[in-house]
Amino acid sequence: MEKIKQLQQDFAAFLAQTDFGGNPKELYEPIAYTILQSGKRLRPMLCLLANDMFGGEEQEALWPALALETFHNFTLIHDDIMDKAPMRRGMPTVYQKWNADIAILSGDAMLAKAFQYALQPKKGADLAHLLGKVAIEICEGQQMDLNFETLGNVTIPEYLEMIRLKTAVLLATALQMGATVAGADEADITHLYDFGINLGMSFQLQDDILDLYSDVATFGKKHGGDIAENKKTYLYLKALELASEKDRRRLEYLFTLRMDHDEEEKIEEVQALYDRLHVKEAVEKVMLDYDRRAFAELDAVGLPEEKKAHLRTYAELLSGRKK
Amino acid sequence: MEKIKQLQQDFAAFLAQTDFGGNPKELYEPIAYTILQSGKRLRPMLCLLANDMFGGEEQEALWPALALETFHNFTLIHDDIMDKAPMRRGMPTVYQKWNADIAILSGDAMLAKAFQYALQPKKGADLAHLLGKVAIEICEGQQMDLNFETLGNVTIPEYLEMIRLKTAVLLATALQMGATVAGADEADITHLYDFGINLGMSFQLQDDILDLYSDVATFGKKHGGDIAENKKTYLYLKALELASEKDRRRLEYLFTLRMDHDEEEKIEEVQALYDRLHVKEAVEKVMLDYDRRAFAELDAVGLPEEKKAHLRTYAELLSGRKK
């Protein structure tokens, strides 16, 4: 835990000394506003922990860590425009606080900045290449997500591929970048990457659950927002799979109602239906399965257990294995 | 001219063999749609010509050339959302043909792809670094442009700084990238960069003129579009400078009218006012001054004249010195 706290502090200090200012201020204020909001710093932490595990220099790994956090925040700014999300981390989103044009443009600048940060260390070209790859994958994932809004029948494999691209690959790349900076061998980098993929899948399913089964104070988003927006999450797809013909038709109908309908009532009815079908438990089972696979990949990394301890602890904390 | 045609063909062939496809198709179709439209390929040509001038390998320079064209098209896709431009090169813009979400996302993917292309040659890290720098400058320029829409008093120096950032730096960077790939020395790269800046300023002023003093068939955009959208171009700012108090007030009033007003009538009145004040001639004078400065920088490059001939010819063709 000491190591985790230290890396968190080091990253916070690195962020604090980074200059996010510039002119015109309309371009730069949203960047600082977004990136300096308190966040879990999950991707930087995965990068720093992976680098530390293989004995890499922290000073070098702070750059890809910053690149990852900047990149991640760029995706949030642009996604929030598309999702018309008013709030994020309990604060107004950039497109809401400023406007969509500014949100597009500061996002673009952040994406460019992310590449600049990634290029700083000795292995900069490799890191920038990984960033380019993951950036394109995430665009693919987001486009799939947008397609799902209007698509009649989304399958569970399609949904899983979407969250792999939209969420999991970035966690995997964060680990890969950290290990790359440290000069880890290819086989270990691949295990760590696959650890990240499975962990990411597990986290996203957890997010799907938390969107409904948590409250706004702890999660920072509106309760049942996915249902209100007719998002075809794993919960919804699993419910369709488990439902009787009659329930299925009702659920599909509810997911055609637009925002102007009584939102609370709709969320309540869907939740009652999910509860009756034990959807939450079914999704948790799949989530835990990804979780198990993730840690099997970590086990396979060719390092003594004590080297993996910090990353393991960190991932366990996040996945709720450890409180 | 043979060399210019050959490089144009080589770049066209390189583009044709590049795979812009992928899934989901909603993400990739707009990319191919935009980048495969016929365009001048100005930035790739500047890159290839600069590389050729210093005896660089064409095969290496084709990558930054592709990066520049991809990057440039990304800026068009995003700018068209912000400018609500329905047409570009005589074709519907991406946000118009698909929608704004798709335009945001395919633009993002193109920006990431541009970095991937820039990273391909041996000097990839340097090229990606230059791309990152210019990308941020262009965002600054576009934000200034957006600010000007609502700003009461834009000065001529502010306008010039905006077009430097929004247009000129990318032409300069194209030359810089080509010369960098070829291993030119710093002093020459700087002269070439400054050549690009001045050429870019001249081109943008020419564009400002052409927006009003040309027709849709040859220019591919609506005649007087800048006036219809109340864009404070150099023409407008120069007119304010030259106008009597009465004309100035009238012009400022006309530039507060929104689209729902009779557009044609407004464009005609503004044009008549410009003509009376000889605004076109005044802007042309400034344009030619940038043009002169550009070629003085080219003269200063430490190479025998015959090495500069192709780039000189190409730039002269574009700036209208040579027909």
Interface residues (C-beta under 8 A of the other chain):
Chain A: G22 N23 P24 E26 L27 H78 I81 M82 A100 D101 I102 I104 L105 S106 G107 D108 A109 L111 A112 K113 F115 Q116 L119 G124 A125 A128 H129 L131 G132 K133 A135 I136 C139 E140 Q142 Q143 M144 L146 N147
Chain B: G22 N23 P24 E26 L27 H78 I81 M82 A100 D101 I102 I104 L105 S106 G107 D108 A109 L111 A112 K113 F115 Q116 L119 G124 A125 A128 H129 L131 G132 K133 A135 I136 C139 E140 Q142 Q143 M144 L146 N147
